[in-house]
């Protein structure tokens, strides 16, 4: 019985798929960095769920410094898979800037598709709840796998449906993350709070959020919530479809907020 328990604990941690892969990343300035990328699949035994994750990290970190952690959640990909790798311009830039990034694959080929009819805040809520639990599980496992990281200023970033998960996370699990950044989440209301977490949202030029998702101008001022509109970037160009100018703009906004 004891041996079976030990095996179960081990199986809940990691299965490495691409260990120690290094990719070349070039900043807009022309400076080139080598970014380390590891992909693996975690297994949450309590939910019997596999969770593919990609880790992005700079190859060299000064010994006296600890890397701050960012958890990234992709937009809805209709269960085709690979979505957690589709924002490399952002995840690699964050790693090149000194952050440790964990990008989560939320949908699996065996999952049911998200409903297209009905009230989104009702019919899609279970999918967001599952994503929120994925995020929490990755944070817990990351603390075991990488205890040397700095979790005191933990940030969440998510695009579209992943942004809805990010907006829900601090409302379900308060006092875990310090900052959240949503890229065009449209359905789940942003938390109305000045701190714990600090809230930042980058909006596309073509798709509007549902009523009540974004705080009013008065609430933004009162709670120091920042909403940024991108006049030249559509919703579907916030992943790796973004051109060089769009990538630079999004990366700059995100880094400015993270470094505040």
BELJOCOR-V638090 format. One line per field, one symbol per residue. ss: DSSP state (2 for helix, 1 for strand, 0 for the rest). phi: phi as a letter, one per 40 degrees, with the letter a starting at -180 (. if undefined). burial: I if it has 24 or more other ideal C-beta (glycine too) atoms within 12 Angstrom, else O. A space follows every 50 residues. Layout:
ss = ???
phi = ???
burial = ???
//
This chain:
ss = 02222222222000011111111111000001111111111111000011 11111111000000000111111000000000222002222222220001 11110000000000000002222022222222222222222222200001 11111111102222222222220000001111100000000000000111 11100000000000002222220001111000002220000002222222 2222222200
phi = .ccccccccccccabcbbcgcbbcbbcccgcbbbbcbbbabcbcccbfbc bcbbbbaccbbddcbbccbbbbbcccbfgcggccbcbcccccccccchcc bbbbcccbdcccccccbgcdccccddcccccccccccccccccccbcccc ccbcbbbabfccccccccdcccbcgbbcbbbbbgcbbcccccacbfbcba abbccbbcccdgccccdccdccbfcbbbcccbbcdcbccccccccccccc dccccccccc
burial = OOOOOOOOOOOIIIOOOOOOOOIOIOOOOOOOIOIIIIIIIIIIOOOOII IIIIIIIIOOOOOOOOIIIIIIIIIIIOOOOOIIIIIIIIIIIIIIIIII IIIIIIIIOOOOOIOOOOOIIOOIIOIIOIIIIIIIIIIIIIOOOIOOIO IOIIIIIIIIIIIIIIIIIIIOIOOIIIIIIIIIIIIIIIIIIOOOIIII IIIIOOIOIOOOIIIOOOOOOOOOIIIIOIOOIOIOIIIIOIOOOIIOII IOIIIOIIOO
//
